[in-house]
Amino acid sequence: MFLVKKIVAPFLFPLSICLEVFLLGLFLLWFTRRQKMGKLIISTGVVLLALISYSPISNMLLRSLEYKYPPITDVSVFSNVKWVVVLGGGHLPDPRLSVNDQLSVTSLVRLVEGIRIHKKLHKSKLVLSGGGAFNSVPEGKVMAEVAMELGLDDKELVLELKSNDTKDQAKFIHKIVGNDKFILVTTASHIPRSMALFKKKGMRPIPAPTGHQVKKIQKLRPAMFFPRAEGIDKMEQVFYEYLGITWAGLRGQISSTYFSEH
């Protein structure tokens, strides 16, 4: 089921949908007599592409995910928490590169935030979660190597190396932290789904969103008024998370009350 999900989901991402619309329109123009319909469908694809490329639209949708939970700025209020859990966000092992270069930007940002919080909680353990999925080296192991490069001792680390997705992470991390409260570090847009999956397991996560892409604008910039690849990237994150939430809901992996709260 994990493999099926990974194969099907990309076809439902915004850029893929636009390309599928274009291909349908081109097919009608080149191989049928339905010229007006083909032109209409291609025009629709152009409008869709423009909309998903326009940052103000993607920012509005992404903001609802990123700011569901506030970031942790004052770590001292969690002085009794002994677990800081960092969810991996992608890696690509390559022995030609330094270990930090083998982590995706997403994973690196999550890891740095986890280390920041962990260092201020002197009795905590840093749990690094991520399996191999399509890679020979588990992500948790790569994150651990980066953490030690940044000054942490291996005795401060606990590795979870079996998970392939967030659902798996909740299952395996439950075996590590039990019923203890723990700080859950992941990307801001990913935190709502992660919290729902972990709570469904009866766990007690404290959200620590990081890597926010929607930030308060200090000054208007001309680039804001033009379609950009940045807008497509943000819209893809929106689609990815809502597809994940819908899938988890259909599979009973998150509480049905999640949908009534949104």
C-alpha positions as CSV (number, residue, x, y, z in Angstrom):
1,M,0.0,0.0,0.0
2,F,2.9,2.3,0.7
3,L,4.3,1.9,-2.8
4,V,0.8,2.4,-4.4
5,K,0.4,5.6,-2.4
6,K,3.8,6.9,-3.6
7,I,3.0,6.0,-7.3
8,V,-0.6,7.4,-7.4
9,A,-0.1,10.6,-5.3
10,P,2.2,12.5,-7.8
11,F,-0.5,12.3,-10.5
12,L,-2.7,14.4,-8.2
13,F,-0.2,17.1,-7.5
14,P,-1.0,20.6,-9.0
15,L,1.7,20.7,-11.7
16,S,0.8,17.1,-12.8
17,I,-2.9,18.0,-13.0
18,C,-2.0,21.0,-15.3
19,L,0.1,18.8,-17.5
20,E,-2.7,16.2,-17.7
21,V,-5.2,18.9,-18.7
22,F,-2.7,20.2,-21.4
23,L,-2.2,16.6,-22.8
24,L,-6.0,16.1,-22.9
25,G,-6.4,19.3,-24.8
26,L,-3.6,18.5,-27.2
27,F,-5.1,15.1,-27.8
28,L,-8.4,16.6,-28.8
29,L,-6.7,19.2,-31.1
30,W,-4.5,16.7,-32.9
31,F,-6.5,13.5,-33.1
32,T,-10.2,14.5,-33.0
33,R,-12.5,17.1,-34.6
34,R,-13.4,18.6,-31.2
35,Q,-11.3,21.6,-31.8
36,K,-13.3,24.0,-29.6
37,M,-13.3,21.6,-26.7
38,G,-9.5,21.1,-27.1
39,K,-8.9,24.9,-27.1
40,L,-11.1,25.3,-24.0
41,I,-9.3,22.6,-22.1
42,I,-5.9,24.0,-22.9
43,S,-7.1,27.5,-21.9
44,T,-8.3,26.0,-18.6
45,G,-4.9,24.4,-18.1
46,V,-3.2,27.8,-18.7
47,V,-5.5,29.4,-16.1
48,L,-4.8,26.6,-13.6
49,L,-1.0,26.9,-14.1
50,A,-1.2,30.7,-13.5
51,L,-3.2,30.2,-10.3
52,I,-1.0,27.6,-8.7
53,S,2.1,29.8,-9.6
54,Y,0.7,32.9,-7.9
55,S,2.2,33.1,-4.4
56,P,-0.5,35.0,-2.7
57,I,-2.9,32.2,-3.4
58,S,-0.6,29.4,-2.3
59,N,0.4,31.5,0.7
60,M,-3.2,31.7,1.8
61,L,-3.7,28.0,1.6
62,L,-0.4,27.1,3.1
63,R,-0.8,29.5,6.0
64,S,-3.8,27.5,7.3
65,L,-1.5,24.5,7.7
66,E,1.6,26.2,9.0
67,Y,0.0,28.3,11.7
68,K,-2.4,25.7,13.2
69,Y,0.2,25.4,16.0
70,P,2.6,28.1,17.2
71,P,6.3,27.5,17.1
72,I,8.2,26.9,20.3
73,T,10.2,30.0,21.1
74,D,10.5,29.6,24.9
75,V,11.8,26.1,25.5
76,S,12.1,26.6,29.3
77,V,8.3,26.0,29.8
78,F,8.9,22.3,28.7
79,S,11.8,21.7,31.2
80,N,10.2,18.4,32.4
81,V,10.0,16.9,28.9
82,K,12.6,14.3,28.2
83,W,12.0,13.4,24.6
84,V,12.6,15.6,21.5
85,V,11.4,13.7,18.4
86,V,12.5,14.8,14.9
87,L,10.7,13.3,11.9
88,G,12.9,12.8,8.8
89,G,11.8,14.6,5.7
90,G,13.9,13.0,2.9
91,H,17.5,12.1,2.2
92,L,19.6,10.7,-0.6
93,P,22.8,8.9,0.5
94,D,25.8,9.7,-1.6
95,P,29.3,8.9,-0.2
96,R,30.8,11.6,-2.4
97,L,29.1,14.3,-0.3
98,S,29.3,15.4,3.3
99,V,26.6,13.9,5.5
100,N,24.7,17.2,5.8
101,D,24.5,17.3,2.0
102,Q,22.9,13.9,2.0
103,L,19.9,15.3,3.9
104,S,17.1,17.2,2.1
105,V,16.7,20.8,3.1
106,T,13.5,19.8,4.8
107,S,15.3,17.2,7.0
108,L,18.2,19.6,7.8
109,V,15.8,22.3,9.0
110,R,13.9,19.9,11.2
111,L,17.1,18.5,12.6
112,V,18.6,21.9,13.4
113,E,15.3,22.9,15.2
114,G,15.4,19.6,17.1
115,I,19.0,20.1,18.2
116,R,18.2,23.7,19.3
117,I,15.3,22.5,21.5
118,H,17.2,19.4,22.8
119,K,20.2,21.5,23.9
120,K,18.0,23.7,26.1
121,L,16.4,20.6,27.7
122,H,19.4,19.3,29.5
123,K,17.9,15.9,30.5
124,S,16.3,15.1,27.1
125,K,17.0,12.5,24.5
126,L,16.9,13.4,20.8
127,V,14.9,10.8,18.8
128,L,15.7,10.8,15.1
129,S,13.1,9.0,13.0
130,G,13.4,7.8,9.4
131,G,13.9,4.5,7.7
132,G,15.4,3.6,4.3
133,A,12.2,3.6,2.2
134,F,13.8,3.6,-1.3
135,N,17.4,4.1,0.0
136,S,19.9,1.6,1.4
137,V,20.9,3.8,4.3
138,P,18.1,4.8,6.9
139,E,17.5,8.5,7.2
140,G,17.7,8.4,11.0
141,K,21.3,7.2,10.7
142,V,22.2,10.0,8.4
143,M,20.6,12.5,10.7
144,A,22.5,11.0,13.6
145,E,25.8,11.5,11.8
146,V,24.9,15.1,11.1
147,A,23.9,15.7,14.8
148,M,27.2,14.3,16.0
149,E,29.1,16.5,13.4
150,L,27.3,19.4,15.1
151,G,28.6,18.4,18.6
152,L,26.1,16.0,20.0
153,D,27.2,12.7,21.7
154,D,25.8,9.5,20.5
155,K,24.5,8.8,24.0
156,E,22.1,11.7,23.5
157,L,20.5,10.1,20.5
158,V,17.8,7.4,20.0
159,L,17.3,6.2,16.5
160,E,14.2,4.9,14.8
161,L,15.2,3.3,11.5
162,K,12.2,1.2,10.4
163,S,9.6,3.7,9.3
164,N,8.6,4.6,5.7
165,D,6.1,7.3,6.4
166,T,4.5,9.4,9.2
167,K,2.0,6.6,10.1
168,D,4.9,4.2,10.6
169,Q,6.8,6.8,12.6
170,A,3.9,7.2,15.0
171,K,3.8,3.4,15.5
172,F,7.5,2.9,16.1
173,I,8.1,6.1,18.2
174,H,5.2,5.0,20.5
175,K,7.4,2.0,21.4
176,I,10.2,4.4,22.4
177,V,8.5,7.2,24.3
178,G,5.5,5.3,25.6
179,N,3.0,7.5,27.4
180,D,5.5,10.3,28.1
181,K,5.0,13.8,26.7
182,F,7.4,14.6,23.9
183,I,8.2,17.5,21.6
184,L,7.4,16.7,18.0
185,V,9.6,18.5,15.5
186,T,8.5,18.6,11.9
187,T,7.8,21.0,9.0
188,A,5.1,23.5,9.8
189,S,2.8,22.4,7.0
190,H,3.3,18.8,8.1
191,I,2.5,19.3,11.8
192,P,-1.3,19.1,11.6
193,R,-1.3,15.7,10.0
194,S,1.6,14.5,12.2
195,M,-0.2,15.6,15.4
196,A,-3.4,13.8,14.3
197,L,-1.6,10.6,13.5
198,F,0.3,10.6,16.8
199,K,-2.7,11.5,18.9
200,K,-4.7,8.6,17.3
201,K,-2.1,6.3,18.8
202,G,-2.9,7.7,22.3
203,M,0.4,9.6,22.4
204,R,1.0,13.0,24.0
205,P,2.9,15.1,21.4
206,I,3.8,18.8,21.9
207,P,3.9,20.5,18.4
208,A,7.2,22.2,17.4
209,P,6.6,23.4,13.8
210,T,9.6,24.6,11.9
211,G,10.6,25.6,8.3
212,H,7.7,28.0,7.8
213,Q,7.5,29.3,4.3
214,V,4.7,31.8,4.8
215,K,6.1,34.7,6.8
216,K,5.0,38.2,7.6
217,I,6.0,40.5,4.7
218,Q,7.9,43.6,5.7
219,K,7.8,45.3,2.3
220,L,6.1,44.6,-0.9
221,R,8.2,43.1,-3.7
222,P,7.5,43.2,-7.4
223,A,8.1,39.4,-7.6
224,M,5.0,38.9,-5.5
225,F,2.8,40.0,-8.4
226,F,4.1,37.5,-10.9
227,P,3.7,33.7,-11.2
228,R,6.8,31.9,-9.9
229,A,8.1,28.4,-9.3
230,E,8.0,29.2,-5.6
231,G,4.2,29.4,-5.8
232,I,4.0,26.0,-7.5
233,D,6.3,24.5,-4.8
234,K,4.1,25.9,-2.0
235,M,0.9,24.7,-3.7
236,E,2.4,21.2,-4.0
237,Q,3.0,21.1,-0.3
238,V,-0.7,22.1,0.2
239,F,-1.9,19.3,-2.1
240,Y,0.6,16.8,-0.5
241,E,-0.7,17.4,3.0
242,Y,-4.4,17.5,2.2
243,L,-4.0,14.3,0.2
244,G,-2.2,12.8,3.1
245,I,-4.9,13.9,5.6
246,T,-7.7,12.6,3.3
247,W,-5.9,9.2,2.9
248,A,-5.3,8.9,6.6
249,G,-9.0,9.7,7.3
250,L,-10.2,7.1,4.8
251,R,-7.9,4.5,6.4
252,G,-9.0,5.4,9.9
253,Q,-5.5,6.5,10.9
254,I,-6.7,9.8,12.3
255,S,-9.7,10.6,14.4
256,S,-12.9,11.5,12.6
257,T,-13.1,14.6,14.8
258,Y,-10.1,16.0,12.9
259,F,-12.4,16.9,10.0
260,S,-15.1,18.5,12.2
261,E,-12.5,20.7,13.8
262,H,-11.3,22.2,10.4
